[in-house]
Amino acid sequence: MSQPEVIVIGGGIHGCSAALHLARRGVKALVLEKDHAGRHASGVNAGGVRRLGRHPAEIPLSIASMAIWHRIRDLVDDDCGFDRNGQVKVAESEAELALLKARVDEVRALGFTHEELIDQRELREVVPAIADHCVGAIFCREDGAANPYRTTLAFRRAAVRAGATFIEGARVTALKREGRSWRVDTADGTSHAAAAIVNCAGAWADRVAAQLGESAPVIPSAFMLMISDRQPPFITPVVGATARPLSFKQFANGTVLIGGGYQGTLDRDANWTNLDFRGLALSAKTVWDLFPIMRNAGIVRAWAGIEARMPDDIPVIGPSATAEGVFHAFGFSGHGFQLGPISGAITAELATTGRTNLPIEPFHISRFT
Amino acid sequence: MTAASPIKEHYDLAVVGAGPAGLAAATLAARLGLDTVLFDEQTAPGGQIYRSVTETPAGEPTLLGADYWHGAGLVGPFMESGAQYVPGATIWSISREREIGVSVGGCSRLLTARHIVLATGALERPFPIPGWTLPGVMTCGAAQILLKSSGLVASGKIVLAGTGPLLWLLAAQYLRAGVTIEALLDTTPAGNWAAALPYLPGFLVSSYAAKGLRLVREVKHRVKIVRGVTALAAKGGDRVEEVVYRRGEAGEVRLPVETLLLHQGVAPNVNLANSIGCTHRWDEAQLCFTPVVDEWGMSTVPGIAIAGDGAGIAGAMAAEHRGRLAALDAAHRLGKIDARRRDRDAAPHAAALARAERGRRFLDLLYRPAEAFRVPAGETLVCRCEEVTARQVLEAVALGCQGPNQLKSFLRCGMGPCQGRLCGLTVTELIARARGVPPSEIGYYRLRPPVKPITLAELAALPQTEAAAKAVLRG
């Protein structure tokens, strides 16, 4: 290809989305991916597409992203397996329900209405299989879930159709300023040059930042998930809990995905994750308590994807604080999948115009200096 | 043996699998003073080759053959070795830190070992022909399990098809049990003889030669043998009704059948080793992935050794010796014997291993299954669990799917309860041929625990720790 205008580092959902939005703006984008697109967190996450429970700073971005999700086929020519069966966060006690009510009030005070408190009766209607002790929930009706790998690949394909280029198996080893452009070296000895860089390197993004003399306190994390054998269909929305981590969803084929926030261990240089079955046991116990119907289910597989968390559990989005023409989008801390469509739009806008109308100040990397 | 003892939280050595390699390894390790436990999925020792050797109802000695009864000679010493024996135990996870997840009697626990010997043996190679999932079609291995453990044989019109020693062995055992076999359809490619011929001298001096020839002769006189079969399909409605085959350019032949028994060799059962992260390489002669091990069976992961057919197909006698070598090395690494003693004690086993491996190369090349029977096409099922066809796999490759792991995400192929045991090799070769690159470049599924399903209830009842509870509570 002729020289790209922007180099995107990382072929996860955020990198693929950035490439697509850049290409749609007529900007030549080159994506450098060290493994293959969707290899890590983007391809193997729980697939939740939710506004529910977002950090207040993330709510405007999440709502803007959801608008894209609701017409995702128009953008990537694939439905991405997206369904809008809602997301539910259940309260297991009156005390928890009070917390949820306070949360809904807080969100409403900010001017948003997507989170809705429902009582025990309505919870039973929405989730008939829920355990008797659950007393209510927050319900986000238009939230849902999608197939993460299919989505990431759909973004990749759409980006290529729009004119972006991908090189997979290209691990970035160095970034250097040369005149008015950036030179990017990869492990195979190749160099590329572009006027701007977008850093979507996920759990490896701190290494890209370090090349710019910028500190990014990324905490590489291995979020564990497991899946059951096929069960008769019994639930449509995605369910989470209040005081313990859970992400619970049944697929069309009957298998049930059980996630949460429990962590395995990892070696990010070897692309390797170790599962901690004591943590998965806690997830299993949560499901045992919340869904008695699952007590005889079998667990057929567990895994973990490598993902970047930030110390404050919200991402880094925005320009570099030290290097001109470099823009970050990483550290989504286990809830970046839903934000993928909008984060790419933001970084594409930043890389081409230098600004965006969305409120991204809370995500600036300078908060860690 | 201490069958009734409770499972401890820690052992010097854990052996997985009570076939010849596992029995020999555990016996010798315990004698050398290692606190040893042997976990086995079956209810009685013997593995697949010596399955039910202590309790088979097919007790007529000549029926199963002298090689089978050799297994009893491994079980006796094991029982007296002091190693703890845990039958009915499913190992569903082993971490790189050698934490073992085991399920016994519907209850799971975690324990650790300083050293682990995987002796998980072999699996039958998939035989993906049209109709291979119809009721009435099964593998020769499955038929042998029924014979050894329950004394049962298939009934009605029986046809055997495929290639490899087990095909002939089962035919002979069936004949001895008084079963009539309509035909044996031999799919061994004619060209294999030329490739194998240079290794014939080694084979002729091996223990396989005389026994093998005797078996073939025994079967040939009493069963119609159809050589040079190049295409094979099982047809029927609710169950198999006929087998359709071709020989080269000749026309289709149809045989009515009630039971079709398929076999085209075995491959190492690498699921546990793969899930631990041991490095594997493609073996072009045996057409399978084999873990990389040294002369003692040590894998690329510290503390994990692999013995027997799980480390590469070499047969039951070789497995036994490889088990003993792994035990000696374990005793050395755990400080029970010095290197000199290990090497001295290993010498006779290494020599016996070399003798047992003689002739193997000839068998590998002679019985190398034809590509037509390894790489299916069209609507033939590849993944039985998720019902994925060859055509779907090829379409995914056309969409940019590069390998088996992406295929899991595309089609759920290999993600059912069997964890790829019945489709892994087929998928690798199918993608390799579609992309025009060797299987070594395509690789295999990355397997994840639990490598065998466990119940949610078992998992929920595992002991929990504070460290594990450090979760990221989101939103």
Interface residues (C-beta under 8 A of the other chain):
Chain A: H36 G38 G43 V44 L52 G53 R54 H55 K89 Y149 R150 L153 R157 S221 F223 I227 S228 D229 G240 R244 P245 N253 G260 G261 Y262 Q263 W272 N274 L275 D276 F277 R278 G279 L280 A281 L282 A284 K285 V287 W288 M294 R295 N296 A297 G298 I299 V300 R301 A302 W303 R309 D313 S333 G334 H335
Chain B: S93 S95 R96 E97 E99 G101 L110 G277 G400 Q402 Q406 S409 F410 R412 M415 G416 P417 Q419 R448 P449 P450 P453 I454 T455 L456 A457 L459 A460 A461 L462 P463 Q464 T465 A467 A468 A469 K470 A471 V472 L473 R474 G475
